Amino acid sequence: MIPHTYIKAALLFAAKNDVRYYLKGALYERTATETRIVATNGHAMIVARAPCEGVTPMSVIIPRETLETVARWKQAKVNPPMVDVTGPDATGKYTISQGDNAALFTPIDGKFPSYRSVVPGALSGELAQFDPELVMAAQKARGILCASKGFVSLRHNGKGAAIADIGDPNVCIVIMSLQGDVGATNHEWARS
């Protein structure tokens, strides 16, 4: 089970129109000790985890349309409202549920990218440039997931992937840096 807010945050990073059809959803990965939801558009990625125990391991890609349906469900009165995935049934469909809400879905038939290899180990601290829309997606995720006001702190890594730290130890957001150089522009004229 994962908090309902993780679904909403994952939608910010799941691809919308991508030829890589397996990115148009989120990986729901459950082990004996934790459940993770992972979404990426190829330029930014979120990995969020919640502890669990006594469950059957599972790895399934939930389609974006199903995630959008779940995101619209009213929050249950439990705090935090939890979402669960069960299945497959005899037809190969899975059920995603929260309280009295439930939806059947057919998982995306594909291999989700090896997300663990994208998460940087040591960070160099070397400054880099980032697509502002990706940084804003991380800020929106922070607004969904964190009760306190605040901002995203970018953990720079030069030309490699950086971490957008939202202050939650159970959420990892990775943003790819922009490559290339526009060159230095002379702005001395503005001083005269």
SERO-4910 file (N, C-alpha, C, O; in steps of 0.05 Angstrom, whole numbers):
BEGIN
 pado doro    nc1    nc2    nc3   cac1   cac2   cac3    cc1    cc2    cc3    oc1    oc2    oc3
  Met    A     17    -24      0      0      0      0     17     25      0     39     26     11
  Ile    A      7     45    -13     21     71    -14      1     93     -9    -22     90    -14
  Pro    A     11    116      1     -7    139      5    -19    149    -21     -5    148    -42
  His    A    -43    157    -20    -57    168    -43    -41    191    -56    -41    194    -81
  Thr    A    -29    207    -40    -13    230    -50     10    221    -68     18    236    -86
  Tyr    A     20    197    -64     42    187    -81     32    184   -110     47    188   -129
  Ile    A      7    176   -113     -5    173   -140     -6    201   -154      2    204   -177
  Lys    A    -15    221   -139    -17    248   -150     10    258   -157     14    271   -179
  Ala    A     30    254   -141     57    263   -147     69    248   -171     83    260   -187
  Ala    A     64    222   -173     74    206   -195     64    216   -222     78    215   -242
  Leu    A     39    225   -222     28    235   -247     43    259   -258     43    264   -282
  Leu    A     56    274   -241     72    297   -250     96    289   -267    107    305   -282
  Phe    A    105    264   -263    129    254   -277    124    233   -297    142    227   -313
  Ala    A    100    221   -298     93    201   -318     90    213   -345     79    235   -348
  Ala    A    101    200   -365    100    211   -393     71    212   -402     54    196   -394
  Lys    A     65    232   -419     38    235   -430     37    224   -459     22    206   -465
  Asn    A     53    236   -476     54    228   -504     82    220   -511     99    237   -518
  Asp    A     88    195   -509    115    185   -513    114    159   -528     97    142   -523
  Val    A    132    156   -548    132    131   -563    140    108   -545    135     84   -551
  Arg    A    154    114   -523    161     93   -504    136     88   -486    134    100   -464
  Tyr    A    118     72   -496     92     68   -483     93     59   -454     75     65   -438
  Tyr    A    115     46   -446    118     36   -419    123     59   -399    122     55   -375
  Leu    A    129     83   -409    132    107   -392    106    121   -387    104    139   -370
  Lys    A     84    114   -401     58    127   -398     43    114   -375     20    104   -379
  Gly    A     55    113   -352     44    102   -328     64    103   -306     84    118   -307
  Ala    A     60     86   -286     79     86   -263     83     57   -255     65     40   -255
  Leu    A    108     51   -247    114     24   -237    106     22   -208    113     39   -192
  Tyr    A     90      2   -202     82     -4   -175     98    -29   -167     93    -51   -179
  Glu    A    117    -26   -149    135    -48   -142    133    -54   -112    138    -37    -95
  Arg    A    126    -78   -106    122    -86    -78    141   -109    -71    142   -129    -86
  Thr    A    155   -106    -49    173   -127    -39    162   -135    -12    141   -126     -3
  Ala    A    176   -152      2    168   -161     28    169   -139     49    157   -141     70
  Thr    A    185   -118     43    188    -97     64    178    -69     56    174    -53     74
  Glu    A    175    -64     30    165    -37     22    152    -38     -5    155    -56    -21
  Thr    A    135    -17     -9    122    -13    -35    133     13    -47    136     33    -33
  Arg    A    139     12    -73    149     36    -86    131     42   -110    120     24   -123
  Ile    A    129     68   -116    117     77   -141    138     94   -155    151    111   -143
  Val    A    142     88   -181    163    101   -196    150    111   -222    136     96   -236
  Ala    A    155    136   -229    146    148   -254    168    165   -266    182    179   -252
  Thr    A    170    164   -293    189    181   -306    179    188   -334    164    174   -347
  Asn    A    188    211   -343    183    220   -371    209    219   -387    209    228   -410
  Gly    A    229    207   -376    255    206   -390    274    229   -384    297    228   -390
  His    A    263    250   -371    279    274   -364    279    278   -334    298    290   -323
  Ala    A    259    269   -320    257    271   -291    242    246   -281    227    233   -296
  Met    A    247    239   -256    236    214   -245    230    218   -215    245    232   -201
  Ile    A    209    205   -206    203    204   -178    202    175   -169    191    158   -183
  Val    A    214    170   -146    213    144   -133    203    149   -105    216    164    -90
  Ala    A    181    138    -97    170    142    -70    165    114    -58    157     96    -71
  Arg    A    170    112    -32    167     86    -18    151     88      7    150    109     20
  Ala    A    138     66     14    124     63     39    129     35     50    130     16     35
  Pro    A    133     33     76    138      7     88    114    -12     86     91     -2     86
  Cys    A    118    -37     84     97    -57     85    109    -83     95    133    -87     95
  Glu    A     92   -102    102    101   -128    111     79   -149    106     55   -142    106
  Gly    A     87   -173    103     69   -195    100     53   -194     74     29   -202     73
  Val    A     65   -184     52     50   -181     27     65   -198      6     88   -205      9
  Thr    A     50   -203    -16     62   -217    -39     77   -197    -56     65   -177    -64
  Pro    A    102   -203    -63    116   -185    -81    102   -182   -108     88   -200   -117
  Met    A    104   -158   -120     91   -152   -145    106   -130   -159    119   -113   -147
  Ser    A    105   -131   -186    116   -110   -202     98   -107   -226     96   -125   -243
  Val    A     85    -84   -228     65    -79   -250     66    -50   -257     69    -32   -240
  Ile    A     62    -44   -284     61    -17   -293     32     -9   -295     17    -20   -311
  Ile    A     24     11   -279     -4     21   -278     -7     42   -300      9     62   -300
  Pro    A    -26     39   -318    -29     60   -339    -36     87   -328    -49     90   -307
  Arg    A    -28    107   -343    -33    135   -335    -63    141   -331    -70    155   -312
  Glu    A    -80    130   -348   -108    134   -346   -119    124   -319   -136    137   -306
  Thr    A   -109    102   -310   -117     91   -284   -107    109   -261   -122    114   -242
  Leu    A    -82    119   -263    -71    137   -243    -88    162   -242    -93    173   -220
  Glu    A    -97    173   -265   -113    197   -265   -140    192   -251   -150    209   -237
  Thr    A   -151    168   -255   -177    161   -242   -173    161   -212   -189    172   -197
  Val    A   -151    148   -203   -146    146   -174   -141    174   -162   -150    179   -140
  Ala    A   -127    191   -177   -121    218   -167   -146    234   -162   -147    252   -145
  Arg    A   -168    228   -177   -193    242   -174   -210    232   -151   -229    245   -142
  Trp    A   -203    209   -140   -219    198   -118   -217    216    -94   -196    228    -88
  Lys    A   -239    219    -80   -239    235    -55   -222    221    -35   -221    196    -33
  Gln    A   -208    237    -19   -190    225      1   -207    212     23   -226    223     33
  Ala    A   -199    188     30   -212    173     52   -206    188     78   -187    204     79
  Lys    A   -221    182     98   -218    196    124   -194    186    140   -186    199    160
  Val    A   -182    163    132   -158    154    146   -135    173    139   -136    185    117
  Asn    A   -116    174    156    -94    192    151    -68    176    152    -61    166    173
  Pro    A    -52    174    131    -59    183    104    -76    162     90    -75    138     96
  Pro    A    -93    170     71   -109    151     56    -90    133     39    -72    143     25
  Met    A    -94    107     41    -75     88     27    -88     75      3   -112     70      2
  Val    A    -72     70    -17    -80     58    -42    -67     30    -43    -43     28    -37
  Asp    A    -82     10    -52    -71    -17    -54    -76    -28    -82    -95    -20    -95
  Val    A    -59    -46    -91    -62    -59   -116    -62    -89   -110    -45   -100    -96
  Thr    A    -82   -103   -122    -84   -132   -120    -87   -145   -147    -95   -131   -166
  Gly    A    -80   -170   -149    -84   -184   -174    -60   -200   -181    -41   -201   -166
  Pro    A    -60   -212   -204    -81   -210   -225   -104   -229   -220   -101   -249   -206
  Asp    A   -127   -222   -232   -149   -241   -231   -147   -261   -254   -126   -261   -268
  Ala    A   -167   -277   -259   -166   -298   -279   -163   -286   -308   -154   -300   -326
  Thr    A   -171   -261   -311   -169   -249   -338   -143   -233   -341   -138   -221   -363
  Gly    A   -126   -232   -321   -101   -217   -322   -104   -188   -314    -84   -173   -316
  Lys    A   -127   -180   -304   -131   -152   -295   -124   -150   -265   -125   -169   -250
  Tyr    A   -117   -126   -258   -110   -119   -230   -131   -100   -220   -146    -87   -235
  Thr    A   -132    -98   -193   -151    -79   -180   -134    -59   -164   -116    -67   -149
  Ile    A   -140    -34   -168   -128    -13   -151   -151     -2   -134   -172      4   -145
  Ser    A   -146      1   -108   -168      9    -90   -158     28    -68   -135     28    -60
  Gln    A   -178     43    -59   -174     61    -36   -201     63    -22   -220     74    -33
  Gly    A   -204     52      2   -229     53     16   -251     40     -1   -248     17     -9
  Asp    A   -273     54     -6   -295     44    -22   -291     47    -52   -307     37    -67
  Asn    A   -270     59    -60   -264     63    -89   -247     40    -99   -229     30    -85
  Ala    A   -253     31   -124   -237     10   -136   -239     13   -166   -260     22   -177
  Ala    A   -218      5   -180   -218      6   -209   -202    -18   -219   -180    -25   -209
  Leu    A   -212    -31   -240   -197    -53   -253   -180    -40   -275   -187    -20   -287
  Phe    A   -156    -52   -279   -139    -42   -301   -123    -65   -312   -117    -85   -299
  Thr    A   -116    -62   -337    -97    -80   -350    -70    -66   -350    -67    -44   -360
  Pro    A    -50    -79   -338    -24    -66   -336    -12    -62   -363    -18    -77   -382
  Ile    A      6    -43   -365     21    -39   -389     40    -62   -393     56    -69   -375
  Asp    A     39    -75   -416     56    -98   -422     83    -87   -433     85    -82   -457
  Gly    A    102    -84   -416    128    -74   -424    147    -76   -401    140    -83   -379
  Lys    A    172    -69   -406    193    -69   -385    198    -41   -377    207    -24   -394
  Phe    A    194    -35   -352    200     -8   -342    230     -5   -340    244    -24   -334
  Pro    A    240     19   -346    270     23   -345    281     16   -318    267     17   -297
  Ser    A    307     10   -318    321      4   -293    325     30   -278    347     42   -280
  Tyr    A    305     38   -262    306     64   -249    328     66   -229    339     88   -224
  Arg    A    336     44   -216    357     45   -196    383     55   -207    399     69   -193
  Ser    A    389     49   -232    414     57   -244    415     87   -251    436     98   -257
  Val    A    392    100   -251    390    129   -257    396    146   -232    405    169   -235
  Val    A    389    136   -209    393    151   -184    423    154   -179    437    134   -176
  Pro    A    433    179   -178    462    182   -174    470    174   -146    456    177   -126
  Gly    A    495    164   -144    507    157   -118    517    183   -106    503    198    -94
  Ala    A    543    186   -108    556    211    -98    550    234   -117    550    231   -141
  Leu    A    544    257   -106    538    281   -122    563    299   -121    575    304   -101
  Ser    A    570    310   -145    595    326   -147    591    354   -136    611    366   -127
  Gly    A    567    364   -136    563    392   -127    568    412   -149    564    436   -146
  Glu    A    578    403   -172    584    420   -195    557    431   -206    538    416   -210
  Leu    A    555    457   -209    531    470   -218    523    462   -246    541    456   -263
  Ala    A    498    462   -251    487    455   -278    462    471   -283    451    484   -264
  Gln    A    452    469   -307    426    483   -314    405    461   -317    410    438   -324
  Phe    A    380    469   -310    357    450   -311    333    463   -325    330    487   -324
  Asp    A    317    446   -337    292    454   -349    274    464   -326    268    449   -308
  Pro    A    266    490   -327    250    501   -305    224    486   -301    214    485   -278
  Glu    A    212    474   -322    187    459   -319    192    435   -302    174    427   -287
  Leu    A    215    422   -304    221    398   -288    225    406   -259    216    392   -241
  Val    A    238    429   -254    241    438   -227    214    445   -215    209    440   -191
  Met    A    196    457   -231    169    464   -222    153    439   -215    137    439   -197
  Ala    A    157    417   -231    144    392   -225    152    382   -198    136    371   -182
  Ala    A    178    384   -192    188    376   -166    176    393   -144    169    383   -122
  Gln    A    173    419   -149    161    437   -129    132    430   -125    122    430   -102
  Lys    A    117    423   -146     89    415   -144     87    389   -128     69    386   -112
  Ala    A    106    371   -133    106    346   -118    110    351    -88     98    339    -71
  Arg    A    128    370    -82    132    378    -54    107    389    -42    100    382    -19
  Gly    A     92    405    -57     67    416    -47     46    394    -41     31    397    -22
  Ile    A     46    373    -57     28    351    -53     36    333    -30     19    324    -14
  Leu    A     62    329    -27     72    309     -8     80    320     20     80    305     39
  Cys    A     86    345     21     96    356     47     76    376     59     66    393     45
  Ala    A     71    373     84     52    390     98     63    419    102     47    438    101
  Ser    A     89    421    105    100    448    110    106    462     84    112    449     64
  Lys    A    106    489     85    114    505     62    144    503     60    158    500     79
  Gly    A    153    506     36    182    505     31    188    504      2    171    509    -15
  Phe    A    212    496     -4    221    496    -32    239    472    -37    248    459    -19
  Val    A    242    466    -63    259    444    -71    288    453    -70    295    476    -77
  Ser    A    306    436    -60    334    442    -59    348    424    -80    347    399    -77
  Leu    A    360    436   -100    374    420   -120    401    412   -111    417    428   -102
  Arg    A    406    386   -112    433    375   -105    447    370   -131    443    349   -144
  His    A    464    389   -138    477    390   -165    496    367   -168    508    357   -149
  Asn    A    499    359   -194    517    337   -201    529    341   -229    534    322   -244
  Gly    A    535    367   -235    548    373   -261    531    364   -284    507    369   -285
  Lys    A    542    349   -304    528    340   -327    512    315   -321    497    305   -338
  Gly    A    514    304   -298    499    280   -290    472    287   -278    465    311   -275
  Ala    A    457    267   -272    431    271   -259    434    283   -232    452    276   -217
  Ala    A    415    301   -225    416    314   -199    392    305   -182    373    294   -193
  Ile    A    393    310   -157    371    304   -139    356    330   -132    368    350   -125
  Ala    A    329    329   -135    312    351   -126    302    343    -99    283    327    -97
  Asp    A    314    353    -78    308    345    -51    283    360    -41    284    385    -39
  Ile    A    262    346    -34    238    359    -24    236    357      6    216    367     18
  Gly    A    255    345     19    255    344     48    241    319     59    236    318     83
  Asp    A    234    300     42    221    275     51    240    252     46    247    247     23
  Pro    A    248    238     67    268    216     64    256    192     48    272    174     41
  Asn    A    230    192     43    218    169     29    212    176      0    199    160    -14
  Val    A    221    199     -9    216    208    -37    242    217    -49    257    233    -37
  Cys    A    248    206    -73    272    214    -87    263    224   -115    250    210   -130
  Ile    A    271    249   -121    265    260   -148    291    265   -162    309    279   -151
  Val    A    294    255   -186    318    257   -202    312    274   -226    292    270   -240
  Ile    A    329    294   -232    325    311   -255    351    311   -271    373    314   -261
  Met    A    348    307   -297    371    307   -315    379    336   -321    361    353   -324
  Ser    A    404    342   -321    413    369   -327    412    374   -357    412    355   -373
  Leu    A    410    399   -365    410    407   -393    438    405   -404    457    413   -390
  Gln    A    440    394   -427    467    391   -440    471    413   -460    451    423   -472
  Gly    A    495    420   -465    502    440   -485    507    467   -471    503    470   -447
  Asp    A    517    486   -487    524    512   -477    515    533   -497    521    531   -521
  Val    A    501    553   -488    492    574   -506    514    594   -510    511    612   -527
  Gly    A    536    592   -496    558    610   -498    554    634   -481    531    640   -472
  Ala    A    575    648   -475    574    672   -458    565    696   -475    575    700   -497
  Thr    A    546    711   -464    537    734   -478    547    759   -463    547    760   -439
  Asn    A    557    778   -479    568    802   -467    545    822   -460    530    830   -478
  His    A    542    828   -435    521    846   -426    533    872   -414    520    886   -399
  Glu    A    557    879   -422    570    904   -413    554    928   -420    554    948   -405
  Trp    A    539    927   -442    524    950   -451    504    959   -430    496    982   -429
  Ala    A    494    940   -413    474    947   -393    485    964   -371    470    975   -355
  Arg    A    512    965   -369    525    981   -348    528   1010   -356    534   1027   -339
  Ser    A    525   1015   -381    530   1043   -391    505   1059   -394    506   1082   -402
***
